[in-house]
Amino acid sequence: MKKHIVCFGDSNTHGYCADPTDCADGRDRFNENERWTCLLQQKLGDEYHVLEEGLSGRTTVFDDPLHECMSGLDVIYSTLMSHEPVDLLVVMLGTNDTKERLGANAACIAIGMERLIMKAKSVMAWKDGKPNILVIAPPHIGEGLYLVPEGDAMGAGCPEKSRGLAEKYEELCARQGCAFLDAEGIGEFNNKDCMHLTKKGHAALAEKLAQIIPGLVE
């Protein structure tokens, strides 16, 4: 059986493209030759099976009063069980948690991530019963968010909170025995809404993960 790599995240895992001119198809989702998950599959090869589990708007544990089914905690059990045996879970969440209406600062978002990780570890879907998790701190939301319409819906404080996530995530990964990657400086965000990966950003993230993942999976 191939090694199952489950990529669990939000719109940046789903492949949302905020700038259609950056996408080969001119649409609002990068295609299979552009998304980091698909590029990662190509780079890792046939020994691996990279599974896309990205949902736009997904949070770690927070319910969104404007959109249903956004809490990752609510679906992590079924997600892992549907793909068992899981060799590695890659989690990149936190951008949506910064929304003003959710009322969470960087410390609270990290507590949510840790709760999600603890739940994932408890699921009986792991190969040989051994949880194996890589947590990615997403790139920082740009200050330009305040200059675009999307910024109104996100609310105040998002860039500031996003800058505080990596430090908190790294600390919780040390406690929980998880691998950690800070995507700041690796995955480039666009200048349209300042919170979604560019095509270049997808490619760079895939390249970095292709270097890391073989060392994490037996």
Protein Blocks (a to p, Z undefined) as FASTA:
>chain_A
ZZdddddddfklnopafblklpmnlpabdcfklbmklmmmmmnommbccdddddehiafk
lccfkbghkbfklmmmmmmmmmcccfbdcddehjlmmpmklopafklmmmmmmmmmmmmm
mpccbghhiacddddddddddfklmmpmklmmnoghklmmmmmmmmmmmmmmmmnopacd
dfehkaccdfklopaccfklmmmmmmmmmmmmmmmpZZ
